[in-house]
Amino acid sequence: MPDETRYFITGFLAGTQPGCPIDDRGDIDEADWAAWLSATRRLRRTGQWNGRWGMCQECGYVLLPDNPADHCAGHSPQAAGWARPKS
């Protein structure tokens, strides 16, 4: 990938990055801040953001907005050995 393309994509993703979650008083929860930082780092790496926080359907673990799945890594079909057949 040309350097110009890499810089454009990096700048575009940084400019479209959602703001950190804050509560009604304008305070930031430390756990939310850490999760947001993690999710935005992956946004810049993958370009994926779903605009919502999710929850694992099995255990209730919070899924970051860059995760399109409905299960955490521990309960994903691949982790459970439910690998999809190759086509």
C-alpha positions in Angstrom: 0.0 0.0 0.0 1.5 3.4 -0.9 2.4 5.7 2.0 -0.1 8.3 0.9 -2.9 5.8 1.1 -1.9 4.6 4.5 -1.7 8.2 5.8 -5.1 9.1 4.3 -6.8 6.0 5.9 -5.2 6.7 9.2 -6.4 10.3 9.2 -9.8 9.3 8.0 -10.3 6.8 10.8 -9.0 9.2 13.4 -11.4 11.9 12.2 -14.4 9.5 12.3 -13.6 8.0 15.7 -16.5 8.3 18.1 -16.1 10.3 21.3 -15.5 8.7 24.7 -18.6 7.7 26.6 -19.5 10.2 29.4 -22.3 10.1 31.9 -24.9 12.9 32.5 -22.6 14.8 34.8 -19.8 14.7 32.2 -17.7 12.2 34.2 -15.9 9.3 32.5 -15.9 5.9 34.1 -12.3 4.4 34.2 -13.5 1.0 32.9 -15.4 2.6 30.1 -12.4 4.8 29.2 -10.1 1.7 29.0 -12.6 -0.2 26.9 -13.1 2.8 24.6 -9.4 3.2 24.1 -9.1 -0.5 23.2 -12.0 -0.3 20.8 -10.7 2.9 19.1 -7.2 1.3 18.7 -8.9 -1.6 16.9 -11.0 0.9 14.8 -7.8 2.5 13.5 -6.4 -1.0 12.8 -9.5 -2.6 11.2 -11.8 0.3 10.3 -14.8 -1.5 11.9 -17.2 0.2 14.3 -20.8 -0.9 14.8 -22.0 2.1 16.8 -23.2 0.1 19.8 -21.9 -1.8 22.8 -22.9 -5.4 22.7 -23.3 -8.2 25.2 -22.4 -11.9 25.0 -25.6 -13.9 24.6 -24.1 -16.6 26.9 -22.4 -14.9 29.8 -23.3 -11.2 29.6 -19.7 -10.0 28.9 -19.6 -6.5 27.4 -18.6 -6.5 23.8 -16.9 -3.4 22.4 -18.5 -1.5 19.5 -15.9 -2.8 17.0 -17.1 -6.4 17.6 -19.9 -7.4 15.3 -20.4 -10.8 17.0 -23.1 -11.6 19.6 -20.7 -13.8 21.7 -17.5 -13.1 23.5 -14.3 -14.9 22.4 -14.9 -17.6 25.0 -18.4 -18.4 23.7 -17.8 -17.9 20.0 -18.7 -20.8 17.7 -15.0 -21.3 16.8 -14.0 -21.5 20.5 -16.7 -24.1 21.1 -15.5 -26.2 18.2 -18.4 -25.2 16.0 -16.2 -24.4 13.1 -18.1 -23.7 9.9 -17.6 -26.2 7.1 -15.3 -25.1 4.4 -17.1 -24.3 1.1 
